[in-house]
Amino acid sequence: MAPTSFAKPLSPAPPSVRQQHRPSPEVSRQVLPPLRSTRLLDQLRERIRLLHYSRRTEEAYVYWCRAFIRFHGLRHPSQMGAAEVEAFQAVLELVRRSGNRRRPLPEHQYGVSRPRCA
């Protein structure tokens, strides 16, 4: 009589976390309905809610979009390009490296004239 193995057969490895949460091709290709709002941040909120993101994610996206727009003197993002994004990222990096997030950096330290918004 042959020895009987009680070990379970090996199952395929589970997909990584990244693969589990990746949207299916059908979802990424779906046609989204037109936006009803005319204001930019309201359109952002509407699209985020349509995609079923969490409220906290919505708040973070709106916060950073608002900061980007205010940094560039309330210009519409459609009027800006890669140079404005890089300037904003450079200032964020310098603020992060300065260690004190509450104290604004003087303009001469980062070489970009930051528009003052009311």
N, C-alpha and C positions, 0 to 999 in steps of 0.2 A: 504494500500500500504506500502510495506517494504521500509525502508530508503535505499537510494542508496549510496554506498561508492565510492568516487572518488579517493581514494588512489591507487597508483600503487601497483601491487603485488610485494612482496619482491623477489628480484633476488638473486641468490647465490653470496656470497662474492667474490670479484675479487681475483685472485691468488696473492700471495705476489710477490714482485719484484724478489726475489731469484728464485721463481718458474717460472716466466716469462722468465728469461734469462738462465735457465738451458737447456743445449743441449738435444735434444731428444735422446732416446736410439739408434736410427738408426745412428745418427751422431757420437756418441761416439764409436760405434762399427765399423765404416767404416774403410776399409783398406786404409791406406795412401800410396801413390806411393813412390818408393824408392827415396832417396835424390840424386841429381846430383852432388852436390859439395863434395869435399874431405876435405875441411877445416872446423873445428868445428864451428866457429862463423858464417860462411857462411851457414852451415847446419841449424843452429838455425834460422837465418834470413829467409831461404827458408821455413822452417816448419811454422814459425809464419805467413808468407805471405800466405801460403797455407790455413791456418786456418782463414784467413781474420781478423787478429788482426790489430789494428791501428798502424800507423808509430811510434807514441809516445810510445806505449807499446813495440814495437820492440826495440826502442832505449833504453828503460829502461832495458829490459831483457838482451840485449847485454852488456850494461854497467855493470850490476851486475855480469854477467858471466865472463867478462873480469877482473873485480876486484877480483873475487874469484880465477881465474887462476893465476893472477899476485901475489896475496898474498901468494900462495903456490909455488912460484918459477917456474912458467910456466909449471907445471905438467899437464898432460891431466886429465880431470875429471874422466875418466874411471879407472884411477889408484888410485883414492881417494875414501874414504868412509865416514861414519858418523862422525868419529873423526875429519876429516878435516873440515867438514861442521860446527860442533859444535865449533871448534877453531875459525873459521871465524866469526860466529855469536857472540861469546864471545867478540872478539875484536870490532866488530861493536857496541855492547851494551856498552862497555866501552867508545868508542868514543862518542856515543850519550849522555852518562851520563856526560862526561867531559864538555860539553857545548860549547867548542871551536872546531869546526870541521876542521878548517884550520891547527891547530897545531897538528903534529903527536905525539902520546904518546910515551914516552921512553919505551924501552923494559922491564925494571925492573918493570913497573907499571902493566903490564898485564901478565907477566910470560910466554909468548910464544915468542920464538925467531922467529922474522919475517924475512924471506929471503929478501935480498935486490935485486931488479931487476933493470937492466939498462934501 
